Amino acid sequence: MGHVVLTSTLDIKGAGRSFTGTLILKTTESLTLTAIKGMVCFNAKGRMRGHRNEIQEITIPLNTSKLMPYSDNKFTFAFELPLDSSPSYEGHNVSFYYSCDIDLVFDEASYKSLEKSVFRKMISFVSSNTEINITENFDFWDTERKLTVVPKDYEFKLQPNKIIVFTVIGLMALLYGAYIYLNGVEAFAIWHIPVGIILTAISVGLATMFVGKRMGKLKMRLSPIRNDDFNAMFSIPFNYNLTNAKIYYRVIEEVVDSRGSSSSTHTNVLFESKTHPLYTNKNTQNILVDFPNEQLSPSVKAGDADILWRMFIIGEKNNMNYELYTDFEVKKR
């Protein structure tokens, strides 16, 4: 039992979104297949937990159920990726790629005769599984289609600035100092440190939210114009009045590594646009914004990895620097 050797070759070739596959199986003895099942998956790997998303099933015709020994038993198939498929990507902290997963389903006698690893034998014993999996990775670079924005409204969020952060830290330190003064040094406990950090972070967030609400909601509506640019229409509240206000956007690779006991975020700026002046004394303003000349990924969300297109507004008010941002969606068309 378990003496038959099966080898396989899986080749995936494509043009655009259309791909063809060739599966060649060789065996040392005759085997009987009952089905061949296929699945195309989108994968992400890097400084993060691996991500795998099943996209579509593949129909693979079973030309013959009998695999002949010492012969090329060939099976061909074709598939097309969906229109909204993300292109492959090789980044600093993450890579996106596709895989074609083939499951060979054998009759019980043929499966038992196959030479298998100890791990595969254990799976088969527990689950009565009679399948052998074959995987081939491939890329979809999508260099023909152009980038375009998704036309909808986006609302900006205020980033915490230094004055807000230092003010909150100062108030928290003052309150804790008063607590120690009234209760004595022996009132200090080591757990006060992490609790203080958490309360400070929450307070900074609440203070930023309060300031943002006082300033009002600044919104942006995007619409595609041509292949190389898009229009950004800003709806500006009357009380914004930022001086030296400018807008620009970045394309950002962001990866959250949560594999250990704590998580860390790795970011890398792939592109930064030129700045455009924003006149906040107007109710609305239209700005024509260029797409990058280089090939960049559209917006992608894959598990703990993101490709973000983020618009920024920077300016000054009452001798304070303000920075606002919103993520907007970019796709291929």
C-alpha positions as CSV (number, residue, x, y, z in Angstrom):
1,M,0.0,0.0,0.0
2,G,1.2,3.6,-0.8
3,H,3.7,2.6,-3.4
4,V,2.5,4.5,-6.5
5,V,4.4,7.7,-7.3
6,L,2.4,10.6,-8.8
7,T,4.1,13.7,-10.2
8,S,2.4,16.8,-11.6
9,T,3.1,19.9,-13.6
10,L,0.7,22.9,-13.5
11,D,1.4,25.8,-15.9
12,I,-0.7,29.0,-15.9
13,K,-0.3,31.6,-18.7
14,G,-2.3,34.7,-19.4
15,A,-3.0,37.8,-21.4
16,G,-4.9,40.5,-19.7
17,R,-7.6,39.0,-17.5
18,S,-7.8,35.8,-19.6
19,F,-5.7,32.8,-18.5
20,T,-5.2,29.2,-19.7
21,G,-3.9,26.3,-17.6
22,T,-2.2,23.0,-18.5
23,L,-2.1,20.2,-15.9
24,I,0.1,17.2,-16.7
25,L,0.0,14.1,-14.4
26,K,2.5,11.2,-14.5
27,T,2.1,8.0,-12.5
28,T,4.0,4.8,-12.1
29,E,0.8,2.7,-12.2
30,S,-2.8,3.2,-13.5
31,L,-5.0,5.4,-11.3
32,T,-8.7,6.4,-11.4
33,L,-9.8,10.0,-11.0
34,T,-13.4,10.8,-10.1
35,A,-13.2,14.6,-10.4
36,I,-10.8,17.6,-10.9
37,K,-11.8,20.7,-8.9
38,G,-10.2,24.1,-9.4
39,M,-10.2,27.4,-7.5
40,V,-8.6,30.8,-8.2
41,C,-7.5,32.7,-5.1
42,F,-6.1,36.2,-4.3
43,N,-3.3,36.0,-1.7
44,A,-1.4,38.5,0.4
45,K,1.8,37.6,2.3
46,G,4.5,39.7,4.1
47,R,5.0,41.1,7.6
48,M,1.5,40.1,8.6
49,R,-0.8,37.1,8.9
50,G,-1.3,35.5,5.5
51,H,-4.5,36.3,3.7
52,R,-6.3,34.1,1.1
53,N,-9.5,35.0,-0.7
54,E,-11.3,32.5,-3.0
55,I,-12.4,34.4,-6.1
56,Q,-13.9,31.8,-8.5
57,E,-14.2,28.2,-9.2
58,I,-12.7,26.7,-12.4
59,T,-14.3,24.1,-14.5
60,I,-11.8,21.5,-15.6
61,P,-13.0,18.9,-18.0
62,L,-12.2,15.3,-17.0
63,N,-11.2,14.0,-20.4
64,T,-10.5,10.5,-19.0
65,S,-10.9,9.1,-15.5
66,K,-8.1,6.6,-16.1
67,L,-4.5,7.9,-15.6
68,M,-2.2,5.8,-17.7
69,P,1.3,4.9,-16.3
70,Y,4.5,6.5,-17.6
71,S,2.5,8.8,-19.9
72,D,1.6,12.5,-20.0
73,N,-2.0,12.6,-18.8
74,K,-2.9,16.2,-19.9
75,F,-5.8,18.3,-18.9
76,T,-6.4,21.9,-20.2
77,F,-8.7,24.6,-18.9
78,A,-9.3,28.4,-19.2
79,F,-10.6,31.1,-16.9
80,E,-11.0,34.8,-16.7
81,L,-10.5,37.0,-13.7
82,P,-13.4,39.2,-12.6
83,L,-13.4,42.8,-13.9
84,D,-12.7,44.2,-10.4
85,S,-9.7,42.0,-9.7
86,S,-6.7,43.8,-8.0
87,P,-3.4,43.6,-9.8
88,S,-0.4,41.8,-8.4
89,Y,1.9,43.9,-6.2
90,E,5.4,43.6,-4.8
91,G,5.9,46.0,-1.9
92,H,8.1,46.7,1.0
93,N,6.0,44.9,3.6
94,V,3.5,42.9,1.6
95,S,3.0,41.1,-1.8
96,F,-0.2,40.4,-3.6
97,Y,-0.4,37.5,-6.0
98,Y,-2.9,34.9,-7.4
99,S,-2.9,31.1,-7.1
100,C,-4.6,28.3,-9.0
101,D,-5.5,25.5,-6.6
102,I,-6.3,22.1,-8.1
103,D,-7.8,19.2,-6.2
104,L,-7.5,15.8,-7.7
105,V,-10.2,13.5,-6.4
106,F,-9.4,9.7,-6.7
107,D,-11.4,6.6,-6.0
108,E,-10.6,5.0,-2.7
109,A,-8.4,2.2,-4.1
110,S,-6.3,4.6,-6.2
111,Y,-5.9,7.0,-3.3
112,K,-4.7,4.3,-0.9
113,S,-2.1,3.1,-3.4
114,L,-0.5,6.6,-3.7
115,E,2.7,7.3,-1.9
116,K,1.9,10.1,0.6
117,S,3.5,12.1,3.4
118,V,2.8,11.2,7.0
119,F,0.8,14.5,7.4
120,R,-1.3,13.6,4.4
121,K,-1.9,10.1,5.7
122,M,-3.1,11.5,9.0
123,I,-5.6,13.9,7.3
124,S,-6.9,11.0,5.1
125,F,-7.3,8.8,8.2
126,V,-9.3,11.4,10.2
127,S,-11.4,12.8,7.4
128,S,-11.6,10.0,4.8
129,N,-10.3,12.6,2.3
130,T,-9.3,11.2,-1.1
131,E,-8.0,14.4,-2.6
132,I,-4.5,15.6,-3.6
133,N,-3.9,19.3,-3.8
134,I,-1.7,21.1,-6.4
135,T,-1.1,24.8,-6.3
136,E,0.6,27.2,-8.8
137,N,1.1,30.9,-8.1
138,F,0.8,33.4,-10.9
139,D,0.6,37.2,-11.4
140,F,-1.9,39.6,-12.9
141,W,-0.2,42.9,-13.6
142,D,-3.0,44.7,-15.4
143,T,-0.9,47.4,-17.2
144,E,-3.5,48.2,-19.8
145,R,-6.4,49.5,-17.8
146,K,-6.3,53.1,-16.3
147,L,-6.8,54.3,-12.8
148,T,-10.0,56.1,-11.9
149,V,-11.6,57.5,-8.8
150,V,-14.9,56.2,-7.4
151,P,-17.3,59.1,-7.6
152,K,-18.8,59.7,-4.2
153,D,-18.6,62.0,-1.1
154,Y,-15.8,61.8,1.3
155,E,-15.6,63.5,4.7
156,F,-12.4,64.7,6.3
157,K,-11.1,63.8,9.7
158,L,-8.9,66.0,11.9
159,Q,-5.5,64.7,12.9
160,P,-4.4,65.4,16.5
161,N,-1.9,68.3,16.4
162,K,1.0,69.0,18.8
163,I,-0.9,71.6,20.8
164,I,-3.8,69.3,21.5
165,V,-1.5,66.4,22.5
166,F,0.7,68.6,24.7
167,T,-2.3,70.3,26.3
168,V,-3.9,66.9,27.2
169,I,-0.6,65.5,28.5
170,G,-0.1,68.6,30.6
171,L,-3.6,68.4,32.1
172,M,-3.2,64.7,32.8
173,A,0.2,65.3,34.5
174,L,-1.3,68.1,36.5
175,L,-4.2,66.0,37.7
176,Y,-1.9,63.1,38.6
177,G,0.5,65.4,40.4
178,A,-2.4,66.8,42.5
179,Y,-3.5,63.2,43.3
180,I,0.0,62.3,44.5
181,Y,0.3,65.5,46.5
182,L,-3.0,64.9,48.3
183,N,-2.4,61.2,48.9
184,G,1.3,60.9,49.3
185,V,4.0,59.2,47.3
186,E,2.9,55.8,48.7
187,A,-0.3,56.2,46.6
188,F,1.7,55.6,43.4
189,A,1.3,52.1,41.8
190,I,3.0,50.7,38.7
191,W,-0.4,50.0,37.0
192,H,-1.0,53.8,37.0
193,I,1.4,54.1,34.1
194,P,-0.4,52.0,31.5
195,V,-3.8,53.3,32.7
196,G,-2.5,56.8,32.4
197,I,-1.3,56.2,28.8
198,I,-4.7,54.7,27.8
199,L,-6.6,57.6,29.4
200,T,-4.3,60.1,27.7
201,A,-4.8,58.5,24.3
202,I,-8.6,58.5,24.8
203,S,-8.5,62.2,26.0
204,V,-6.5,63.2,22.9
205,G,-9.0,61.5,20.6
206,L,-12.0,63.1,22.4
207,A,-10.3,66.6,22.3
208,T,-9.5,66.2,18.6
209,M,-13.1,65.1,17.9
210,F,-14.4,68.2,19.8
211,V,-12.2,70.6,17.9
212,G,-13.2,68.9,14.6
213,K,-16.9,69.3,15.4
214,R,-16.4,72.9,16.3
215,M,-14.8,73.5,12.9
216,G,-17.6,71.7,11.0
217,K,-17.7,69.0,8.3
218,L,-15.4,69.5,5.3
219,K,-16.4,67.2,2.4
220,M,-14.9,66.3,-0.9
221,R,-16.7,64.8,-4.0
222,L,-14.5,63.1,-6.6
223,S,-15.3,62.6,-10.3
224,P,-13.2,61.2,-13.1
225,I,-12.3,63.6,-15.9
226,R,-9.8,62.0,-18.3
227,N,-7.4,59.1,-18.1
228,D,-4.7,61.2,-16.4
229,D,-6.6,63.3,-13.8
230,F,-9.8,63.7,-11.7
231,N,-11.8,66.6,-10.3
232,A,-12.0,67.1,-6.5
233,M,-14.9,69.4,-5.4
234,F,-14.5,70.7,-1.8
235,S,-17.5,71.8,0.3
236,I,-16.1,74.1,2.9
237,P,-18.0,75.1,6.1
238,F,-18.1,78.9,6.7
239,N,-16.1,78.8,9.9
240,Y,-13.0,76.9,8.6
241,N,-11.0,79.9,7.6
242,L,-7.6,78.1,7.3
243,T,-4.8,80.2,6.1
244,N,-2.2,78.9,3.7
245,A,-4.4,75.8,3.1
246,K,-3.2,73.2,0.6
247,I,-4.3,69.8,-0.5
248,Y,-2.3,66.8,-1.7
249,Y,-2.7,63.1,-1.7
250,R,-0.5,60.1,-0.9
251,V,-0.6,56.4,-2.0
252,I,0.3,54.4,1.1
253,E,1.2,50.8,1.8
254,E,0.0,49.9,5.3
255,V,0.5,46.6,7.0
256,V,-0.6,45.6,10.5
257,D,1.5,42.8,12.0
258,S,-0.5,41.1,14.7
259,R,1.3,37.8,14.7
260,G,2.8,38.2,18.2
261,S,1.4,39.2,21.5
262,S,1.2,42.8,20.4
263,S,0.6,44.4,17.0
264,S,2.7,46.9,15.0
265,T,1.9,49.0,11.9
266,H,4.3,49.3,9.0
267,T,3.7,52.1,6.5
268,N,5.5,53.1,3.3
269,V,4.6,56.1,1.1
270,L,4.5,54.9,-2.5
271,F,3.7,58.3,-4.0
272,E,3.0,61.9,-3.0
273,S,1.3,64.3,-5.3
274,K,2.1,68.0,-5.8
275,T,0.2,70.4,-3.6
276,H,-2.7,72.6,-4.7
277,P,-4.0,75.8,-2.9
278,L,-7.4,75.5,-1.1
279,Y,-9.2,78.8,-0.6
280,T,-11.3,78.1,2.6
281,N,-13.1,81.5,2.3
282,K,-15.2,80.0,-0.5
283,N,-18.2,77.7,-0.1
284,T,-17.0,75.3,-2.8
285,Q,-13.8,74.9,-4.8
286,N,-13.0,72.6,-7.7
287,I,-9.4,71.4,-8.1
288,L,-8.1,69.3,-11.0
289,V,-5.8,66.6,-9.6
290,D,-3.3,64.5,-11.6
291,F,-2.9,60.8,-11.4
292,P,0.7,59.5,-11.1
293,N,2.5,58.8,-14.3
294,E,3.9,55.6,-12.8
295,Q,2.1,52.3,-12.5
296,L,0.6,52.1,-9.0
297,S,-1.9,49.8,-7.4
298,P,-5.5,50.9,-6.9
299,S,-7.1,50.7,-3.5
300,V,-6.8,47.2,-2.0
301,K,-7.9,45.7,1.3
302,A,-6.4,42.2,1.9
303,G,-6.7,41.0,5.5
304,D,-4.2,43.2,7.5
305,A,-2.7,44.8,4.4
306,D,-4.0,47.9,2.6
307,I,-3.1,50.1,-0.3
308,L,-4.6,53.5,0.7
309,W,-5.2,56.6,-1.4
310,R,-5.4,59.4,1.1
311,M,-6.1,63.0,0.6
312,F,-4.7,65.6,3.0
313,I,-5.5,69.2,3.8
314,I,-3.0,71.2,5.7
315,G,-3.3,74.8,7.0
316,E,-3.1,77.2,9.9
317,K,-5.7,78.7,12.3
318,N,-5.2,80.8,15.4
319,N,-1.4,80.1,15.2
320,M,-2.1,76.3,15.2
321,N,-1.2,73.9,12.4
322,Y,-4.1,71.7,11.3
323,E,-4.0,68.5,9.2
324,L,-7.1,66.7,8.0
325,Y,-7.3,63.5,5.9
326,T,-9.7,61.2,4.2
327,D,-9.2,57.9,2.3
328,F,-10.7,57.8,-1.2
329,E,-11.3,54.8,-3.4
330,V,-9.4,54.2,-6.7
331,K,-10.0,51.3,-9.1
332,K,-9.0,50.2,-12.5
333,R,-11.4,50.7,-15.5
